Amino acid sequence: MNHSNDPLPYIEESEVLVEDLIDIESNDLIVYNDEFNTFDHVIKILMKVCKHSIEQAEQCTITIHYRGKCAVKKGSITELKPMCEAILDAGIQAEIV
C-alpha cells in the first residue's frame, strides 16, 4: 500500500499468447531404432547434436534399441528443428512430436 503521495512506478505490460507459452517446452525430439546404425554412431550423434553426456547418450541409445524409440530432447520447435535435421542428415530416423 502506498501511504505517501509519490506516484507508483510504471510497469510495462505485454501480451503473451497462451500458444506461445505452451510451445516453449512442449515438443519432443524422438529418435527411432533401425537395423543400420551402430550404437557408437547413435551415441556420437546424440553427444554432438543434442549435447548429451556420454552416459545420457548411452542410456538413450539403449532405450532406442529395446523400446524402438526415445525422446532424446524436449524443447520448442525452433530449438529442436535444427537438431532433428542434423540427426536425419546423419542417417538416423527422427521426428519432432
Contacts in CASP RR format, 6 or more apart in sequence:
PFRMAT RR
TARGET T0000
AUTHOR 0000-0000-0000
METHOD contacts of the structure
MODEL  1
MNHSNDPLPYIEESEVLVEDLIDIESNDLIVYNDEFNTFDHVIKILMKVC
KHSIEQAEQCTITIHYRGKCAVKKGSITELKPMCEAILDAGIQAEIV
2 8 0 8 1.000
23 76 0 8 1.000
23 77 0 8 1.000
24 75 0 8 1.000
24 76 0 8 1.000
25 74 0 8 1.000
25 75 0 8 1.000
25 76 0 8 1.000
26 75 0 8 1.000
26 76 0 8 1.000
27 74 0 8 1.000
27 75 0 8 1.000
27 76 0 8 1.000
27 77 0 8 1.000
27 80 0 8 1.000
27 96 0 8 1.000
27 97 0 8 1.000
28 71 0 8 1.000
28 73 0 8 1.000
28 74 0 8 1.000
28 75 0 8 1.000
28 96 0 8 1.000
28 97 0 8 1.000
29 50 0 8 1.000
29 71 0 8 1.000
29 72 0 8 1.000
29 73 0 8 1.000
29 74 0 8 1.000
29 75 0 8 1.000
29 80 0 8 1.000
29 83 0 8 1.000
29 84 0 8 1.000
29 87 0 8 1.000
29 94 0 8 1.000
29 95 0 8 1.000
29 96 0 8 1.000
30 69 0 8 1.000
30 70 0 8 1.000
30 71 0 8 1.000
30 72 0 8 1.000
30 94 0 8 1.000
30 95 0 8 1.000
30 96 0 8 1.000
30 97 0 8 1.000
31 42 0 8 1.000
31 46 0 8 1.000
31 60 0 8 1.000
31 64 0 8 1.000
31 69 0 8 1.000
31 70 0 8 1.000
31 72 0 8 1.000
31 87 0 8 1.000
31 92 0 8 1.000
31 93 0 8 1.000
31 94 0 8 1.000
32 64 0 8 1.000
32 68 0 8 1.000
32 69 0 8 1.000
32 92 0 8 1.000
32 93 0 8 1.000
32 94 0 8 1.000
32 95 0 8 1.000
33 64 0 8 1.000
33 65 0 8 1.000
33 67 0 8 1.000
33 68 0 8 1.000
33 69 0 8 1.000
33 93 0 8 1.000
34 92 0 8 1.000
34 93 0 8 1.000
36 91 0 8 1.000
37 91 0 8 1.000
37 92 0 8 1.000
39 61 0 8 1.000
39 65 0 8 1.000
41 90 0 8 1.000
41 92 0 8 1.000
42 57 0 8 1.000
42 60 0 8 1.000
42 61 0 8 1.000
42 64 0 8 1.000
42 92 0 8 1.000
43 54 0 8 1.000
43 57 0 8 1.000
43 58 0 8 1.000
43 61 0 8 1.000
44 57 0 8 1.000
45 86 0 8 1.000
45 87 0 8 1.000
45 90 0 8 1.000
45 92 0 8 1.000
46 52 0 8 1.000
46 56 0 8 1.000
46 57 0 8 1.000
46 60 0 8 1.000
46 61 0 8 1.000
46 72 0 8 1.000
47 53 0 8 1.000
47 54 0 8 1.000
47 57 0 8 1.000
48 86 0 8 1.000
49 83 0 8 1.000
49 86 0 8 1.000
49 87 0 8 1.000
49 90 0 8 1.000
50 57 0 8 1.000
50 72 0 8 1.000
50 73 0 8 1.000
50 83 0 8 1.000
52 60 0 8 1.000
52 72 0 8 1.000
60 70 0 8 1.000
60 72 0 8 1.000
61 70 0 8 1.000
63 69 0 8 1.000
63 70 0 8 1.000
64 70 0 8 1.000
72 94 0 8 1.000
73 80 0 8 1.000
73 83 0 8 1.000
77 96 0 8 1.000
80 96 0 8 1.000
81 96 0 8 1.000
84 94 0 8 1.000
84 95 0 8 1.000
84 96 0 8 1.000
87 94 0 8 1.000
88 94 0 8 1.000
END
